[in-house]
Amino acid sequence: MTPDFTSIWVYLSTSPLLWLTATLLAYQFALGLHARAKASPLVNPVMIAVVILVTLLALTNTPYRNYFEGAQFVHFLLGPATVALAIPLYQQLAKLRRHWFAFLAGTLVGSTAAVAAAMGIAWLLGASPAVVLSLAPKSVTTPIAMGIAEKIGGLPSLTAVMVIVTGIVGASLAQFFMRIIKIRDDSICGFAMGVTAHGLGTARAFQVSAEMGAFAGLAMGMTGVLTAVLLPLALKLFGVI
């Protein structure tokens, strides 16, 4: 870089507006690729945007703290967006009342299987106890998962990475596996995506239908609450922590 350009970049890189703009442009570009791929779940816009932004931060040696000063405006909107999930769910209230026990049982079984599989595979591969505990809440939305990891003795930063990876993989492949096992009901597909792939799975579900998105949001919330309450208790009961 020339001295003049370096000075300009140093100034711009500390501006929150720069990284907010970069985040929005990266996601818009990723959405364009997603549309060109005929909305294929394998061309996940979140995954593409993350890769673009990570590459940009690495090339410019920009600390994450500087990036988040701009990206926090998008982060703030996650709260209202999560609350807004209640609207499409309310429209499915009749089905929820009819099948509430099935959804509750599905959340318990699905979240338990996710925790057991993650911890079991990590343990069999020789991972350290801290890593094993960090993987336990990988199917829970990021803020809750990091809090759980910190409480049970895991590494919150590792948990955050695994949550994102889990969400991207789940959002990309869930519908493919649903077709293989011949499950077509949007409420069931959405619920499964919410239990296994949290927010990213929910976002993908809304791209398919409002009903699928509504039940994915329900599953995401229930999985987060049940895991936060029951996982620490279960680990204490079995003497893990």
Secondary structure, 3 states (H helix, E strand, C coil): CCHHHHHHHHHHHCCHHHHHHHHHHHHHHHHHHHHHCCCCCCCCHHHHHHHHHHHHHHHHCCCHHHHHHHHHHHHHCHHHHHHHCHHHHHCCHHHHHHCHHHHHHHHHHHHHHHHHHHHHHHHHCCCCHHHHHHHCCCCCCHHHHHHHHHHHCCCHHHHHHHHHHHHHHHHHHHHHHHHHCCCCCHHHHHHHHHHHHHHHHHHHHHHHCHHHHHHHHHHHHHHHHHHHHHHHHHHHHCCCC
